[in-house]
Amino acid sequence: MSDFSSLGLSDWLIQQCKQMGISKPTQVQENCMPPILEGRDCMGCAKTGSGKTAAFVLPVLQKLSEDPYGIFCLVLTPTRELAYQIAEQFRVLGKPMGLRDCIILKGIAMNRPFFWESKSEVRTVEELDQRYILTPEKVKDAYLVHLIQKFQDEHDDWSIMIFTNTCKNCQILTMMMQKFNFPTISLHSMMKQKQRFANLAKFKSSVFKILIATDVASRGLDIPTVQVVINHNTPGLPKIYIHRVGRTARAGRHGVSITLVTQYDIHLVHSIEGQIQAKLKEYPVEEKEVLKILTQVNVARRECEIKLESTDFDEKKEINKRKQMILEGKDPDVEAKRKAELEKIRSEKRKFKERIQETIQKKQHGIPMDSLFKGKIHKNY
């Protein structure tokens, strides 16, 4: 592996890297920095936590320092949180030259670039221990509370990220965890931007050890101290899974990811395993311990649902959606009709697939899907 000086990086930038604890370039930095410094267009494809941000920040700062002028660089990101994080990286590494930045929105096109891609067959890092827990849908929350309690008892200094699929579920789970006195905050798109940044800062600084989030937090956020990622729902797409679990085991550190898998998610797990070229291992759980808290957890969740309903959460979400559509030049009523028609088509397709699967199972095995959970906790329900 090369060092930064052999890649053509200036001494002052090498010193800034050392202050940040970066002593040697990663693979993506080693391969992408030289063409960027040469002024070529470049695309880099590598695992999460592999140093992609520094791979373009460092050469950009080097070229700017050679001839500083005006607006020099525009960086595009998929989320606002990531935009702020990258801006912070620019500010820290560019401090000796008095760098100034401004965060804006929307897009740009580019020419045919130099392309480099990591050759690793596995799409997730080796330091990540990827696990799953088979659970019936109605027992999933009890498993989650049990896991959090276990990690809190054994590793009270660990930080944990929990991903879920909707803003409403995110809010309910956060309220429920707070009922159990877990140090929990949330991050989702229904929150005001100021509150999202505040909560993210509190989690980064370990004021709160548990962050429950939607996929708004799954893209690119670098929080080095996250030891565990829990998927409360199995992601519908492998790339979403890769982004989520990539919040832990970053920059050579070790981490654990646990996905709660219901009887309806088996095909999703197979799809994820096919994409990442690795098998998820089952995470051992004492089911008797989960049973002990099942009623308490279910009651707590229902209380949180009732409390959230009294705040007009769903109505606020609908108003925000309509505002966004109007800003995008769309008619909210027309879009609602179109969405209803699409959902009707999807529903008919799902029912058709279910009938086919049932027919195949009866002919080939004569065993229902629930047999996959033989011996699991749901046999009691």
N, C-alpha and C positions, 0 to 999 in steps of 0.2 A: 504493500500500500504506500502511496506517495504521501509527502507532507504538504502543507499549504504553500510553503515557499516554492516548491518544485512546480506547483500549479500556476505560479506567477502572481500570487497574492502579495500585496505590500506588507511591510513589517508592522505598520500601525494596525492593520486589520488582523494580522496574526495575533498581535497582542490583545486586541479586543476579544478574539475568539478564546484565548487562554483565560481571560477574566470571566468568561461565561462557562468555563469548564470544557471547552471544545479544543482538544489537543491535536486530533488527526481528522482528516476528511473522510466522510463515509463514501460508499461506492457511488452513489448518485452524484455527490459533490465532485469526486475525482473525475468522473466521466463527463459531467455537464459544464463545469466551470471553465475549462479551457476554450470550448467553442463559444461560450457566452462572452468571454474576454476578447475573443477574436472578432466579435461583432456579428456572429452568425445567429440566425433564429434557432431555437432549441426547444425540444419537448423531452421531458424526463418522466419516466414511469417507474415507480418504485413503491415498496411497502410503506404503510403508515409508520411514522416515527423514525424514518430513515434519513431525515435531514434535508428534505426537498426545499424547504423554505430558505435555509442558509445557502443552498446551492445556487439560488438566483440573487439573494440579497447581497452576498459578499461581492460577486463580480459587478453588480450594479453600483454599489458604493465605491468600488475601486475606480471604475470608469468615470463616475461623477466627480471623485476627488481630483482626477487628472485635469478636468476642465469643468469646474462647477458653474452651472448657469441655469436659470429659469426652471420650468417644469421638465424634469428629466425622465421620469419613469412613471408608468401607469400599471398598477397591479390589479388584476381582476380576481375576485373570490366568490364562492357560492353562497356564503353567509356573512352577515354583518359582524358576528363575533370573530370569525376568522380574519376579516379585514382589520379589525382592531388589534388582533394578535400579531399579524404581520407588520402592521405599523409600529407596534412596540418593538419588534425585532429590528426594524430599520433604525428606530431611535436609539436603541441600546448600542448596536454595532456601529452606528454612524455618529455617535456622540462627539468624538474628537473633531469632527468637521462641522459641528453645529447644524446638523441636518434638520430640515423642517418638513413636515408631512401634512397631508390633508386627506380625509376619508370621504369618498364620493360613491355614487352608485352607477350601474348600467354598463353597456358593452362596447367591444371593439373587434375588428377582424385582423387576421395576420396572414403572412405569406407561408410558403412551404418551409418548415423548419428542419434543423438537425434533430434526429430522434434517437434517444437512448432508452432502453428498457432493461430492468433487472432480469437476469436469466433464471432466477430461482423458480423451481416448479411449484413450491408452496406459496400461496398468496398471503399468508399471515406469518409473522415472525416466529422464529424457533423458540424464543423465550416465553411465548404465550402458551399457557396450559388451557386448552379448550375443552370445556365440559358441557354436559347437558343433564337435565333432570326430567324424567317422564312424570307427568302429573295430569290428573283430570282438570278440566277447565275450572270447575268450581272450588278446587282446593289450591289453586295456583297462588293466591294471595297468602295463604297460610305457609306455604313453602317459602315464599319471599320473606315474610317476617321471621321465620325460623332461621333462614340463611343470614339475615342481617344481625340477628341476635347472636348467632354463632360467631360471626366475624368480629362483632363488637366485644364479645367476651374474650376471644382468643387474641385479637389484634386491635386494641382500642385506638391505635395510632394510624390505622389504615384508612385510606379514602376510597369510597365506593361510588360508582356511577351506575344508575339503574335506567335502562331505556324502555320506553313504552310507546304505543302506537298513536295515541291521540292526546290532544291538549287536556281534554276532560279527564281522561284516565290518569294523566300525569298529575293533575291537580288533586284528584281523589286520593291517589297513592301517597302523595306528599302529606295531605291532611291526616291520612290514616297512620303513617309512620310517626308523625308528630304526636298523635294520640298515644303511641307506645313509647314516647319520650326519646326517639332516635333523633340525633342532630341533623335534620333534613331540610333542604330547600329545593326549589324547582326551577326549571328552565324550559319555557315553551313559547310559541309565537303569539299566544293570547296575552302575554304579559307586556307591559310597556317597556320600551327599549332601555330606559334608565334602570328599571328594576332587573332586567335581564343581565345587564352589565354588572350591577351591584351584587346579584346572587352569584354570578360567575367569579367575581373577585373574592367573595367570601369563601367559596369552595376552593379556589386556588390557594388561598392563604390559610387553609385548614381551620377557619373559624367554624365551618360546618363540614362534617366528614362524609355526608351522603348527599349526592345530587341526583334527583329524579328528572329525567329530560325526555323530550321527543327527539326526533332525528335532526332538529335544528342544532343540536350539540354534537352530532356524530361526524361532522366533516372538518378535519384538519386541526381541531383545537388541541393544543399541546399543554397538557397538565401533567407534568412529570411524576407527581406523587400518587397517581391513581393505581392502586394495587388490584382492584377487582372491578369487572364490568359484568352486570347482570342484565340479560335480555328478558324482561317481563313477558314480552311476546316474541315468538319466533319471527324474525324478519321475513317478509314476503319475497325479497330479492337477495341473492348472495352478496351483491356489492354493498347493500345496506348493512348486512352482517359484518362484512370486512371493515367498513368505516366505523361501526360501533365498537367492535372489539379492539380496534386500533387505538382506542383512547388509553389502553393500558399496555404494558410491556414495550414502552417507547425508549429509543436510544440505548438499546442493550440491556435495559432493566427487565426483570421478570414480572409476570402478571398472570392473573387468572380470569377467564371469562366463563360464565355459566348461563346457559340458555334454558328457560323453562319451556318444555315441549309438551303440548297436549296431544290427544289422540287424533286431532285434525291437522297436525303439523308435521307428520312423519315425512311426507313428500318434500316439504320445505327443507328439512334437515338433510335429506339425500341430495337435494339440489345444492345446498351450501357445501357439503362435503365434496361434491364433484367439482365445484368451482375452486375451492381452496386446496384441493388435492391432499386432504388429510381427514382422518376420522375423529369425530368428537367422542370423548370418553365419558362414561356415566359418572356423575358426581355422587358419592355415597351420602345418603341421608337417613337418619333414624326416623322412620315413618311414625312410630309411636309418639315421638316428641311433637311432630306436626299435628297429630290427632288431638293432642292435649290443648292446643291453642286454636283449633279450627273454628269452634263456635265463637270464641272471643273475637277473632279476626273478622269473621263474617258480619258480626253485629257492628263492629267498629266501622267496617266499610259502608254498611247501609246507613249508619248515622252520618258519615261524611258525605254520602250521596245526597241525603236529605238536606244537609246544611248547604251544599253547593247549589242545589236546585233553588234554594231560597234567595240566592244571589243573582239570579237571572243570567247565569254563566252561558247557557246555550243561546239565549237571545243576543247577548253581547258578541258572541262568536259569529252569529249570522249577520249582525250589523257590520262587523269588521269585514266579512266576506263581500258584502254588497258594496261597501266603500271601495275595496280593492278592485272589484270588477268595473265600477264606474271610472276609476282612475285609469284602467286599462282600455277604456272605450267600449266595454261590453254592457249589454242589457241584462241586469240580474235576473229578471223574470224569464227571459228567453233562455239564459244559461241554466236556470232551474229546471225548465221543461226538458231541455236537452239532457241534463244529468239524470232526470227521472227515466227518460226513455232508454238511456244507456244502462242504467241499473236494472231495468226490466229485462233487457237483453242478456245481461250478465247472469241474472237470477235464473233465467230459463236455461242458459248454458250450464250453470252449476247443477241444477236439478237433473239435466240430461246426463252429465258426467257421473253424478252420484248413482243414477239408475244403472248405468253401464258398469260401474265398479261393484255394485251390489250383485249384479248378475254374474260377473266374472268370479267374485269371491264364492258365491254359492256353487258354481260349477267346478271350480278348481280346488277349493279347500273345504267349503262347507263351514268355514269358521268366520265369525264376524270380526270387524276391525278391532273391537275392544279386547280381543285375545292378545293383542300386542302388549296390553297392560296387565297380563295375568300375574296375580300375586301382588299387584300394586294397591295402593290405598283405596282406590275407587271401588274395589270389590264390596266395600262396606256400605255403598250408597246406591 
